[in-house]
Amino acid sequence: MPTHTQVQPHASSPTTDTRQLVGFSFYRVAPEWRRLPRTTKTKQGDELLSVINRFSNRLMVLTYSLVGLKADVDVLIWRVGRQIEELQEMSAAVRQTAMAGYLTMPYAYLSMTKRSTYVDKLDPEHEDTRRFITPAHRKYLFVYPFVKTTEWYQLPFPERQALMDEHIVLGNKYPSVKIHTTYSFGLDDQEFVLAFETDSPKDFLDLVMEMRESKARPYTLLDTPIFTCVRKPFGDIVKELGG
């Protein structure tokens, strides 16, 4: 079985109104799949890998293992494109594979990139690039949905900006952690999907601990479930699953 997943970032020329659609699809593999003959598992894994490679020519597609890290999830397929239909087309292709008969999707999140309301003032050189996902290809990805309280949106903007400035300063203390903030307002149940890339889980843990003590913390309504994901080629993930 090939062990390398082809990943082609979805290139585009930035324009003032261009955004990206982002999909986080978490899959669980049924125990019955592990009892199949090895040749069958290899064939099915190769078929699904071919789908991932095919769509990597059109979308940004990255695969992550959660084997042994989350009770109800084994795999994350992180996808970024320009249209909802592109993500849907790939999902349909995955469902048409033989291995799909042994897959469930306990969690799926849809979001969109946009310019930050709060960051541009402190980080103006990145005001445009924040609308485009540029993966750092670090080993670990931490993903979770995020919802603020209704009281947060009733605060005067200068007060919200001051609270977020504290967050930004805290985040800058941990340059090894790269954040991707995407927005789900009206697209999905959550308001944001946060994804953090790093090679140092301890730095991410320390960052989150500090964030818990920030003044904006009481305005957090939801920030679970949290997914710890390890970046790996899909062929390697299939082997971990028992393929």
C-alpha positions as CSV (number, residue, x, y, z in Angstrom):
1,M,0.0,0.0,0.0
2,P,1.3,3.5,-0.8
3,T,2.2,5.4,2.4
4,H,2.3,8.9,1.0
5,T,-0.7,11.1,0.6
6,Q,-0.3,13.7,-2.0
7,V,-1.0,17.2,-0.6
8,Q,-1.4,20.2,-2.9
9,P,-2.3,23.4,-1.2
10,H,-5.2,25.1,-3.0
11,A,-3.5,28.1,-4.6
12,S,-5.4,31.2,-5.5
13,S,-4.7,34.9,-6.0
14,P,-6.0,36.9,-3.0
15,T,-8.8,39.3,-3.8
16,T,-10.7,41.5,-1.4
17,D,-13.8,39.2,-1.3
18,T,-12.2,35.7,-1.6
19,R,-12.6,33.3,1.2
20,Q,-12.2,29.6,1.7
21,L,-14.5,26.9,2.9
22,V,-13.0,24.6,5.5
23,G,-14.2,21.1,6.4
24,F,-13.1,19.0,9.4
25,S,-14.4,15.4,8.9
26,F,-13.7,13.0,11.8
27,Y,-14.2,9.3,11.0
28,R,-14.5,6.2,13.1
29,V,-13.7,2.8,11.7
30,A,-16.0,-0.1,12.8
31,P,-14.3,-3.0,14.6
32,E,-15.7,-5.4,12.0
33,W,-13.3,-3.9,9.4
34,R,-10.3,-5.1,11.4
35,R,-11.6,-8.7,11.1
36,L,-11.6,-8.6,7.3
37,P,-8.8,-10.5,5.4
38,R,-5.7,-8.4,5.2
39,T,-5.8,-8.4,1.4
40,T,-9.3,-6.9,1.5
41,K,-8.3,-4.2,4.0
42,T,-5.3,-3.3,1.8
43,K,-7.5,-3.0,-1.3
44,Q,-10.1,-0.9,0.5
45,G,-7.4,1.4,2.0
46,D,-5.8,1.9,-1.4
47,E,-9.2,2.8,-2.9
48,L,-9.8,5.4,-0.3
49,L,-6.3,6.7,-0.6
50,S,-6.8,7.2,-4.3
51,V,-9.8,9.3,-3.6
52,I,-7.8,11.5,-1.2
53,N,-5.0,11.9,-3.7
54,R,-7.4,12.7,-6.5
55,F,-9.1,15.5,-4.6
56,S,-5.7,16.8,-3.3
57,N,-5.2,18.2,-6.8
58,R,-8.2,20.5,-6.3
59,L,-8.4,21.0,-2.6
60,M,-6.0,21.3,0.3
61,V,-6.3,17.9,1.9
62,L,-4.4,16.7,5.0
63,T,-4.9,13.5,7.0
64,Y,-4.4,13.0,10.7
65,S,-4.5,10.0,13.0
66,L,-6.4,9.9,16.3
67,V,-5.9,6.2,16.9
68,G,-5.9,5.6,20.6
69,L,-6.4,9.3,21.4
70,K,-10.1,9.7,21.2
71,A,-12.6,6.9,22.1
72,D,-15.0,7.6,19.2
73,V,-12.7,8.9,16.4
74,D,-9.8,7.4,14.5
75,V,-9.1,9.7,11.5
76,L,-9.4,13.4,10.6
77,I,-9.5,14.5,7.0
78,W,-9.0,18.3,6.9
79,R,-10.1,19.9,3.7
80,V,-10.0,23.5,2.3
81,G,-11.6,24.7,-0.9
82,R,-13.5,27.5,-2.5
83,Q,-17.0,26.1,-2.6
84,I,-19.3,24.0,-0.4
85,E,-20.0,21.8,-3.3
86,E,-16.3,20.9,-3.7
87,L,-16.2,19.5,-0.1
88,Q,-19.5,17.8,-0.7
89,E,-18.2,16.1,-3.9
90,M,-15.2,14.7,-2.0
91,S,-17.4,13.4,0.8
92,A,-19.6,11.7,-1.8
93,A,-16.6,10.1,-3.4
94,V,-15.4,8.8,0.0
95,R,-18.9,7.3,0.6
96,Q,-18.7,5.4,-2.7
97,T,-15.6,3.4,-1.6
98,A,-15.9,-0.1,-0.1
99,M,-14.3,1.0,3.1
100,A,-17.1,3.6,3.6
101,G,-19.3,0.6,4.7
102,Y,-17.2,0.5,7.8
103,L,-17.0,4.2,8.5
104,T,-19.1,6.5,10.6
105,M,-18.6,10.3,11.1
106,P,-19.2,11.1,14.8
107,Y,-18.1,14.8,14.2
108,A,-18.0,17.1,11.2
109,Y,-17.5,20.9,11.3
110,L,-17.9,23.4,8.4
111,S,-16.4,26.9,8.6
112,M,-15.1,29.7,6.5
113,T,-12.0,32.0,6.5
114,K,-12.3,35.7,6.9
115,R,-10.4,38.7,8.1
116,S,-10.1,39.0,11.9
117,T,-12.1,41.7,13.6
118,Y,-9.5,42.0,16.3
119,V,-6.1,41.0,15.1
120,D,-5.5,43.3,12.2
121,K,-4.8,46.3,14.5
122,L,-1.9,44.6,16.2
123,D,-0.7,42.5,13.2
124,P,-1.5,44.5,10.1
125,E,0.9,42.8,7.8
126,H,-1.2,39.6,8.1
127,E,-4.5,41.2,7.7
128,D,-5.0,39.7,4.2
129,T,-3.3,36.3,4.6
130,R,-5.6,35.3,7.5
131,R,-8.3,34.7,4.9
132,F,-6.2,31.9,3.5
133,I,-5.3,28.7,5.2
134,T,-1.6,28.1,4.9
135,P,-0.7,24.9,6.8
136,A,2.6,24.8,8.6
137,H,2.7,21.0,8.2
138,R,3.6,20.6,11.9
139,K,3.2,17.2,13.5
140,Y,0.2,17.9,15.8
141,L,-3.1,19.6,15.2
142,F,-5.5,20.5,18.0
143,V,-9.1,21.2,16.8
144,Y,-12.2,22.3,18.6
145,P,-15.5,24.1,18.1
146,F,-15.9,27.4,19.9
147,V,-19.0,29.4,21.0
148,K,-19.1,32.7,22.9
149,T,-21.9,33.8,25.2
150,T,-24.6,36.2,24.0
151,E,-23.3,38.7,26.5
152,W,-20.0,38.9,24.6
153,Y,-21.6,40.3,21.5
154,Q,-23.4,43.0,23.6
155,L,-20.2,44.4,25.0
156,P,-19.0,47.7,23.3
157,F,-16.4,46.9,20.7
158,P,-13.6,48.8,22.4
159,E,-14.1,46.6,25.4
160,R,-14.1,43.4,23.3
161,Q,-10.9,44.6,21.6
162,A,-9.2,45.2,24.9
163,L,-10.0,41.7,26.0
164,M,-8.9,40.2,22.7
165,D,-5.6,42.2,22.9
166,E,-4.8,40.2,26.0
167,H,-5.4,37.0,24.1
168,I,-3.2,38.1,21.2
169,V,-0.4,39.0,23.6
170,L,-0.7,35.6,25.3
171,G,-0.7,33.8,21.9
172,N,2.5,35.6,20.8
173,K,4.3,34.1,23.8
174,Y,4.1,30.8,22.1
175,P,5.4,31.2,18.5
176,S,5.7,27.4,18.1
177,V,1.8,27.3,18.0
178,K,0.1,28.5,14.8
179,I,-3.6,29.2,15.1
180,H,-6.1,28.9,12.3
181,T,-9.4,30.7,13.2
182,T,-12.3,29.9,11.0
183,Y,-15.9,31.1,11.2
184,S,-19.2,29.2,11.2
185,F,-21.8,31.8,11.9
186,G,-25.0,30.6,10.1
187,L,-23.1,27.7,8.4
188,D,-22.9,25.2,11.3
189,D,-23.9,24.9,15.0
190,Q,-20.8,26.5,16.4
191,E,-19.6,30.0,15.8
192,F,-15.9,29.2,15.2
193,V,-13.6,26.2,14.6
194,L,-10.2,26.7,16.1
195,A,-7.2,24.7,14.8
196,F,-3.7,24.9,16.3
197,E,-0.7,23.4,14.6
198,T,2.5,22.8,16.6
199,D,5.4,20.4,17.0
200,S,5.3,20.9,20.8
201,P,2.1,19.7,22.6
202,K,3.5,21.1,25.9
203,D,3.5,24.6,24.4
204,F,-0.1,24.2,23.4
205,L,-1.0,22.9,26.9
206,D,0.7,25.9,28.5
207,L,-0.9,28.3,26.1
208,V,-4.4,27.0,26.9
209,M,-3.8,27.1,30.6
210,E,-2.8,30.7,30.3
211,M,-5.9,31.5,28.2
212,R,-8.1,30.0,30.8
213,E,-7.0,32.7,33.2
214,S,-7.6,35.6,30.7
215,K,-10.4,38.1,31.3
216,A,-12.3,37.0,28.3
217,R,-12.7,33.5,29.6
218,P,-16.1,34.1,31.3
219,Y,-17.5,34.8,27.8
220,T,-16.8,31.3,26.5
221,L,-19.9,29.2,26.3
222,L,-18.4,26.1,24.5
223,D,-14.9,24.9,23.6
224,T,-15.3,21.1,23.5
225,P,-14.9,18.5,22.2
226,I,-11.1,18.9,21.8
227,F,-9.3,16.7,19.3
228,T,-5.6,15.9,19.4
229,C,-4.5,14.8,15.9
230,V,-1.2,13.5,14.6
231,R,-0.4,14.3,11.0
232,K,0.4,11.2,9.0
233,P,0.0,9.9,5.4
234,F,-3.3,8.0,5.1
235,G,-1.5,4.8,4.2
236,D,0.2,4.8,7.5
237,I,-3.1,5.5,9.3
238,V,-4.6,2.5,7.6
239,K,-1.8,0.3,9.0
240,E,-2.5,1.8,12.5
241,L,-6.1,0.9,12.2
242,G,-5.2,-2.7,11.6
243,G,-4.9,-2.8,7.8
